[in-house]
Amino acid sequence: MSAPTPDSARASLEALRTEISKAVVGQDPAVTGLVVALLCRGHVLLEGVPGVAKTLLVRALAASLQLETKRVQFTPDLMPSDVTGSLVYDARTAEFSFQPGPVFTNLLLADEINRTPPKTQASLLEAMEERQVSVDGTPRSLPDPFLVAATQNPVEYEGTYPLPEAQLDRFLLKLTVSLPSREDEVSVLTRHAEGFDPRDLEAAGLRPVAGREHLSAAREAVAKTALSPEIVGYVVDICRATRESPSLSLGTSPRGATALLATSRAWAWLTGRDYVIPDDVKALALPTLRHRIQLRHEAEMEGVTADSVITSVLANVPVPR
């Protein structure tokens, strides 16, 4: 069997988005964000109130991919070793052997990540950044591809632990899963009335439509997507403008600028172009940067949001021709 071409890889990822829509209605931006993260080798944080299909969205992605997936339900009593794995004593051999945790997979669903204390949240830091886990001083590589798709409820809800800045910065994208429109909600209820069971995605008709070979071909094509010096400068100007915003105590770091460049490139390729234009940068600026900036307390009290600051920056930074 021959390797997929860039065009067939793009078609398989388009099919992936269509397949997910069999289970999830009206969350196209979140679906697109997950596909972009796969192309960029990044991780995704999905935020929204309970009941808007955050977990179902990731499960639908897993069902549509020919990749190994595991799920961790984050709870207040979860320990770091429950995620990464630990050394287990074998009485028969009188030796310790490593028992891998659920992080050793291709797609890890970290469900309600802000329900667990910071110590356990931090167990994912090394895995997300360096794609390895160190237990008892020994680093162990994670499989490739490796993506963490974490869900969280907004931090103002009881029983949650806000993610620290270092943890947030490890996520390529922060996607907001919003309440559906009336039309979409009617569609959701109609599906349930007709027998749709979110616990049985196979019965809903979801099938694997893309595998690691499609992902590999797509990533190679994205890496060849042209970036002009003007586009690189535009990304830098946007990120530098956040550092100068009077509403922010923390602007976008160079890591954030690199992330915006990567996501813009992936989006350009997905839309059928082999070069990046300013509209690609604008399209991905909010999900790529909103979790990498920090509002001043005064601005927060005045109702300023991270999204409104980034939108203002985009409106004021000159767009290259």
Summary of the structure (lengths in Angstrom):
residues: 321
radius of gyration: 20.4
end to end distance: 43.5
largest distance: 70.3
contacts: 1005
relative contact order: 0.16
helix: 46%
strand: 17%
